[in-house]
């Protein structure tokens, strides 16, 4: 999978304590959450585990053939429960 990273989105996710590697790992086997149209583009939200096994909430969009991470942060309790139930871990 090809990703679209630049200073802006790397800085933005770093403010949430997330690295590029964390975000990419979380998207290896994601659980789909929802589609939405925001700021003039189609966005898709997912839940996934990072390299430290934290459950992350990610918002992505397509840029050509690449996937751009718009934002990512640690999932709250309800989203963690949803992720675990969808993955059959609860």
N, C-alpha and C positions, 0 to 999 in steps of 0.2 A: 504494500500500500504506500502510495506517495503522499507526503504531507507538504503543506504550504506554511512555512514558518518565516517570520521576520522579527525585527526588533520589537515591534508593537505587541504582537500576540505573545511572544516569549516573556516580555516585561509584565504583561497583564497577568499571565498565569503564575509567574513568580510571586506576584503580590498575594496570591492565594496559597503560596507554599508548595507549588507544583512545578515539576521540571518537564522538559520536553520528553524525556524518557518515560516519566510517569504517565503522561497523557497518551503517548503512543502505545505503551503496554496496556493501558486500560481499554484501548480500542481494538485489541487483538481478538477478544471474545466478548463483545459488548451485548448488553441487554437494551433493546430499543425502548424509548420512553414515549416520544411524540415528534410529530412534524409541526412546523409553524412557519409562517411567512412574516419576517420582521426586518425592518430597515432595508426593504427592497430586495431581499434575498430569501430563498428557501433555506430553512435551518432544520437540523435533526438533532434530537437530544438522546443521549445514551447514558447508561451506567456501566462501569467496568472497574476492575481491580488494577491498581498500579503495581510497581515492582515490590513495594512494601506490603502488598495485600490490602491497602486502604481501598474503600469503595469510593469512586469518584463520579461526579455528575459532569458530563461533557456536552457542550453545544458545538456543533460543527456545521460547516457549509462547504459546498463544492466550489473550487476555483479551477476551472478547466478539468483536467483529469485528477487533480490533487484534492486532498481533504484538508480544509483549514479549520483548526480549532479556534473557535471564537472565544470561548471561556471554559474553564474547568475549575471545580472546587470540590472539597470533601462533601460527600453526601450526608444529609441529615438522617436522623433515625428512621423516619417513615420511608425515605428512599432506600436506605440500607435494607430495611425489611422487605421492600418490594423486590430489590435485586436478589436477595437471598432466596425468596420464594420462587422467583422466576428461574433461578439457576438450580432449584431443587435442593438447596442447602438448608432449608427450614422445613 
